[in-house]
């Protein structure tokens, strides 16, 4: 991680050399690396603790194990894509789409007060916070992908 941060500082400048555009690019890169690491980690958990995720898969989708594994593959792929600079833009769009596609499981969990595999559940406030984080994640993903139009102050 220290090597990645050093590389980013060299790429975007240091101290007095940094302008607002460089700072925004540095923050965007760090956000992509942190978000990508999170996606990768959670994707791996889909394989190492499948039963924890299975209860929140809506029954209408069929085999919960299948969907947990498929979403794990997608999260790992998006995570790697966000970490690697050459694939970051496409992965930003992919992560926004993935977050939208995964929300039915969160909504199902909220509506039916479904417990996760370890018996934990969220309070109504917890579900609202999760929804806000999901929306924030979608917006952050689009920003990383440069899919949010810039507002000119002219």
Secondary structure, 3 states (H helix, E strand, C coil): CHHHHHHHHHHHCCHHHCCHHHHHHHHHHHHHHHHHHHHHHHHHHHHHCHHHHHCCCCHHHCCHHHHHHHHHHHHHHHHHHHHCHHHHHHHHHHHHHHHHHHHHHHHHHHHCCCCCCCCCCCCHHHHHHHHHHHHHHHHHHHHHCCCCCCCCCC
